[in-house]
Every structure is written in C-alpha cells, then in structure tokens.
Amino acid sequence: MAILKVIEVLANSDSSWEDATNKAVEQASKSVKNIRSVYVNEQSAQVKDGKVSEYRVNVKITFEVK
C-alpha cells in the first residue's frame, strides 16, 4: 500500500495555463520526489489593457511518501 500526500501550489505564466501548470510541477519536483499526478484546481488570468497578461493556476500535486 502506498502512502500519498497532496500539496497545493500556485504558479503563473505569461503564455498559458498549461505552461503555468508545467512550471508548478517543475518547481515542486526540486524539493518533492515521487510526484504521481497534478490536478488543476483553479485557473485565473490577469488582464492589462484589454488583453490577458498573465495566466495563473492553483494546482494540487500528489506524491508518494516513502
């Protein structure tokens, strides 16, 4: 039986929600090992001059505790 833990991570990107999600996983993997999955909990965007200027995600990252 595996023991899994979930952490919440906020990340942003100038290009897309997908890129923001990738950045969240990449940053978390620097200190968290055995990442199993990522769940995009929330998406938002900042608007400047009538255009999206920043994409933001709130993700839940699941990893195995050994």
HUBELKA-V288451 format. One record per pair of residues at least 4 apart in sequence whose ideal C-beta (glycine too) atoms are under 8 Angstrom apart, sorted by the first residue. I is the first residue (numbers start at 1). J is the second residue. If there is no record, write none. Layout:
I|J ; I|J
//
This chain:
2|64 ; 3|64 ; 3|65 ; 4|36 ; 4|62 ; 4|63 ; 4|64 ; 4|65 ; 5|62 ; 5|63 ; 5|64 ; 5|65 ; 6|60 ; 6|61 ; 6|62 ; 7|28 ; 7|32 ; 7|60 ; 7|61 ; 7|63 ; 8|41 ; 8|58 ; 8|59 ; 8|60 ; 8|61 ; 9|24 ; 9|27 ; 9|28 ; 9|58 ; 9|59 ; 9|60 ; 9|61 ; 10|24 ; 10|56 ; 10|57 ; 10|58 ; 10|59 ; 11|20 ; 11|21 ; 11|23 ; 11|24 ; 11|27 ; 11|56 ; 11|57 ; 11|59 ; 12|20 ; 12|23 ; 12|54 ; 12|55 ; 12|56 ; 12|57 ; 13|17 ; 13|19 ; 13|20 ; 13|23 ; 13|54 ; 13|55 ; 14|53 ; 14|54 ; 14|55 ; 15|19 ; 15|55 ; 16|20 ; 16|55 ; 17|21 ; 17|40 ; 17|43 ; 17|55 ; 17|57 ; 18|22 ; 19|23 ; 19|55 ; 20|24 ; 20|55 ; 20|56 ; 20|57 ; 21|25 ; 21|38 ; 21|40 ; 21|57 ; 21|59 ; 22|26 ; 23|27 ; 24|28 ; 24|38 ; 24|57 ; 24|59 ; 24|61 ; 25|29 ; 25|35 ; 25|38 ; 25|59 ; 25|61 ; 26|30 ; 28|32 ; 28|35 ; 28|61 ; 29|33 ; 29|35 ; 32|61 ; 32|63 ; 33|63 ; 33|66 ; 34|63 ; 34|64 ; 34|65 ; 34|66 ; 35|61 ; 35|62 ; 35|63 ; 36|62 ; 36|63 ; 36|64 ; 37|61 ; 37|62 ; 38|59 ; 38|60 ; 38|61 ; 38|62 ; 39|59 ; 39|60 ; 39|61 ; 39|62 ; 40|57 ; 40|58 ; 40|59 ; 41|57 ; 41|58 ; 41|59 ; 41|60 ; 42|57 ; 42|58 ; 43|55 ; 43|56 ; 43|57 ; 43|58 ; 44|56 ; 44|57 ; 45|52 ; 45|53 ; 45|54 ; 45|55 ; 45|56 ; 46|52 ; 46|53 ; 46|54 ; 46|56 ; 47|51 ; 47|52 ; 47|53 ; 48|53 ; 49|53
//
